[in-house]
Amino acid sequence: MNTIWITGASSGIGEACAYNYASKGERLVLTSSSEERLLPVAEKCRSLGAPGVAVLPYDFGNPEGLRMLVRQAWDLFNGIDILFCNAGISQRTSVEDTSSSMVRKIMEVNYFAPVSLAQAILPMMIAAGGGRIAVTTSIAGYFGFPLRCAYSSSKHALYGFFETLQAEYYNNDIRVTMVCPGRVQTNISINALDKGCTRHGVMDPGQAGGISADKAARKIVKAIRKGRREVFVGGSELWMVKIKRFFPGMCAWFARRVDAV
């Protein structure tokens, strides 16, 4: 039996992964900014068979309490076998309309928070004999899309940090899985930041036609279990990653023509 800590667990991919792990009889620590939204997720996890479920709400826009949060999560079930850094926030603004405060907010939640969690939990995992860290990036972590300058930057940065972590601590039995979604039916576009850091409030048409969060979760959980370096979840849009490897100019042409909203 493993203990899995999932951030961004109150909806979307995080919620779906929580249910998948619960049905396998794993213990869960669930974190998001809203305790109110976490409680029904925790209750469903218990009904699906999770032998232990703890709710640990936290706003990842606040960097000050992250080390204490890691200690609290670790002590709930005397260890964490898998940390899944899934919490994130997107945007729907052009470069000109993206304020420095928006850039900093997105980087704080999407990049600095997972980095801080990983740095704090790493020595605990090593002392316990190893562990697994998964982090949600994005297809936007491979190339820039219109209206995603800060979001794409944060996802690019995750690759640099976590690939380095894997290289340095592989021999300590630390495994890292980069979770790279394309279009998945979640609330990320609805909760994205618009001009003035207001809530976008609209589901992108492309995302509405994406794969279900449940389907994505099945693939993600399997990849983490197998210790895969990277897992892609989505539909035909994932071909852009392969195209970029051999035809980067063509990929840039496609990206310029993507319907950004």
Backbone hydrogen bonds, N-H to C=O, Kabsch-Sander energy under -0.5 kcal/mol:
donor,donor_aa,acceptor,acceptor_aa,energy
4,I,2,N,-0.5
4,I,27,R,-2.5
5,W,82,I,-3.0
6,I,4,I,-0.6
6,I,29,V,-2.6
7,T,84,F,-2.3
8,G,31,T,-1.2
9,A,31,T,-2.3
11,S,8,G,-0.6
14,G,11,S,-0.7
15,E,11,S,-1.4
16,A,12,G,-2.4
17,C,13,I,-2.5
18,A,14,G,-2.0
19,Y,15,E,-2.0
20,N,16,A,-1.9
21,Y,17,C,-2.7
22,A,18,A,-2.5
23,S,19,Y,-2.2
24,K,20,N,-0.6
24,K,21,Y,-0.9
25,G,22,A,-1.9
26,E,21,Y,-1.9
27,R,2,N,-2.6
28,L,52,G,-2.7
29,V,4,I,-2.6
30,L,54,A,-3.0
31,T,6,I,-2.5
35,E,33,S,-0.6
38,L,34,S,-1.3
39,L,35,E,-2.0
41,V,37,R,-0.7
42,A,38,L,-2.7
43,E,39,L,-2.2
44,K,40,P,-2.1
45,C,41,V,-2.2
46,R,42,A,-2.0
47,S,43,E,-2.0
48,L,44,K,-1.5
49,G,46,R,-1.2
50,A,45,C,-2.3
54,A,28,L,-2.5
56,L,30,L,-3.2
58,Y,32,S,-2.5
60,F,58,Y,-0.7
62,N,59,D,-2.0
66,L,63,P,-1.0
69,L,65,G,-2.1
70,V,66,L,-2.2
71,R,67,R,-1.9
72,Q,68,M,-2.4
73,A,69,L,-2.7
74,W,70,V,-2.5
75,D,71,R,-2.2
76,L,72,Q,-1.2
77,F,73,A,-0.7
77,F,74,W,-0.5
79,G,74,W,-3.1
81,D,3,T,-2.0
82,I,3,T,-1.9
83,L,132,R,-2.6
84,F,5,W,-3.3
84,F,82,I,-0.6
85,C,83,L,-0.7
85,C,134,A,-3.1
86,N,84,F,-1.3
92,R,193,L,-2.5
93,T,147,L,-0.8
98,T,94,S,-0.6
98,T,95,V,-1.1
99,S,97,D,-0.8
103,V,99,S,-2.1
104,R,100,S,-2.3
105,K,101,S,-2.1
106,I,102,M,-2.6
107,M,103,V,-2.5
108,E,104,R,-2.2
109,V,105,K,-2.0
110,N,106,I,-2.9
111,Y,107,M,-1.9
112,F,107,M,-2.7
113,A,108,E,-1.8
115,V,111,Y,-2.2
116,S,112,F,-2.6
117,L,113,A,-2.6
118,A,114,P,-2.5
119,Q,115,V,-2.6
120,A,116,S,-2.1
121,I,117,L,-2.4
122,L,118,A,-2.0
125,M,121,I,-2.5
126,I,122,L,-2.6
127,A,123,P,-2.2
128,A,124,M,-1.5
129,G,126,I,-1.4
130,G,125,M,-3.2
131,G,173,D,-1.7
132,R,81,D,-2.4
133,I,175,R,-2.8
134,A,83,L,-3.1
135,V,177,T,-2.1
136,T,85,C,-2.5
137,T,135,V,-0.7
137,T,179,V,-3.2
139,I,181,P,-2.1
141,G,138,S,-2.1
142,Y,139,I,-1.7
143,F,139,I,-0.8
148,R,145,F,-1.3
149,C,93,T,-0.5
152,S,148,R,-3.6
153,S,149,C,-1.6
154,S,150,A,-2.3
155,K,151,Y,-1.9
156,H,152,S,-2.5
157,A,153,S,-2.2
158,L,154,S,-1.3
159,Y,155,K,-1.1
159,Y,156,H,-0.6
160,G,156,H,-1.3
161,F,157,A,-2.0
162,F,158,L,-2.6
163,E,159,Y,-2.1
164,T,160,G,-1.1
165,L,161,F,-2.3
166,Q,162,F,-2.1
167,A,163,E,-1.9
168,E,164,T,-2.3
169,Y,165,L,-2.1
170,Y,166,Q,-0.9
172,N,169,Y,-1.3
173,D,170,Y,-1.6
174,I,169,Y,-1.5
175,R,131,G,-2.1
175,R,173,D,-0.6
177,T,133,I,-2.2
178,M,229,R,-2.6
179,V,135,V,-2.8
179,V,177,T,-0.7
180,C,178,M,-0.7
180,C,231,V,-3.3
182,G,233,V,-3.1
184,V,182,G,-0.8
185,Q,211,I,-3.0
186,T,184,V,-1.7
191,N,187,N,-2.5
192,A,189,S,-0.6
193,L,90,S,-2.4
194,D,198,T,-3.7
197,C,194,D,-1.7
198,T,195,K,-1.0
200,H,192,A,-3.2
201,G,190,I,-3.0
202,V,189,S,-0.6
204,D,202,V,-0.5
208,A,204,D,-2.5
209,G,205,P,-1.2
210,G,207,Q,-2.0
211,I,183,R,-1.8
216,A,212,S,-2.0
217,A,213,A,-2.6
218,R,214,D,-2.0
219,K,215,K,-1.4
220,I,216,A,-2.4
221,V,217,A,-2.9
222,K,218,R,-1.5
223,A,219,K,-2.0
224,I,220,I,-2.5
225,R,221,V,-2.2
226,K,222,K,-1.8
227,G,224,I,-1.1
228,R,223,A,-2.5
231,V,178,M,-2.6
233,V,180,C,-1.9
238,L,235,G,-1.8
239,W,236,S,-1.9
240,M,237,E,-1.6
241,V,238,L,-1.2
242,K,238,L,-0.8
243,I,239,W,-2.6
244,K,240,M,-2.1
245,R,241,V,-1.0
246,F,242,K,-0.8
246,F,243,I,-0.8
247,F,243,I,-3.8
251,C,247,F,-2.0
252,A,248,P,-2.2
253,W,249,G,-1.8
254,F,250,M,-2.3
255,A,251,C,-2.6
256,R,252,A,-1.9
257,R,253,W,-0.8
257,R,254,F,-1.0
258,V,255,A,-1.1
260,A,258,V,-0.9
